[in-house]
């Protein structure tokens, strides 16, 4: 499985990413694989980033009389995240785990530092995506196995026999799908928050091509007042 939260550099980088460290300590970037993109014009890379983030630690003290006292302080924490990127082509960056908020949340901050390009986290217009896929007569939906929607009365999710291909047009929060694509089948899940997972034994180059062709046309940068955080629905999706 390849999965993560989507971001796009404002402009493609001039050079591919290279392994880098801060004198042997976080932040650091480890480039583990570089593949030629399917169009031959750029490279797709995969690796791991390390960094430090600040977390709130809460200490609890219970007095003999039962009084509960709490104190909190900010403590540094070292974190890692796998990533996939096409920084010299589309500018796509996919981070397995994201810590913090905003355009410089980890690990997008590390990649921004190495490319000198600002990353913009993306959201996906799942409703328009589902309508487009459902109406596509050439590469159709083989199965819609999960539909997450918000009808104004709260979020709800339907699985398997309760989710039908024609329901894809009703998805507003998340869509679990099996779709014909380039002579194979893409099985995965995509959420409005910009999180996508593909359960196929694909190379990172194939994964990036799918995201660039199928998802980026429906991607947008959320407004400041729009939540782009992970939805409370199970975004890991599970290979249900």
Beta strands, then each sheet from edge to edge (+ up, - down):
strand 1: 2-9
strand 2: 20-22
strand 3: 25-36
strand 4: 43-62
strand 5: 68-86
strand 6: 92-95
strand 7: 119-121
strand 8: 123-124
strand 9: 141-150
strand 10: 155-159
strand 11: 174-181
strand 12: 184-191
strand 13: 195-198
strand 14: 219-220
sheet 1: 2+ 3- 4+ 5- 6+ 1- 7+
sheet 2: 2+ 3- 4+ 5- 6+ 1- 13+ 12- 11+ 9- 10+
sheet 3: 8+ 14-
end
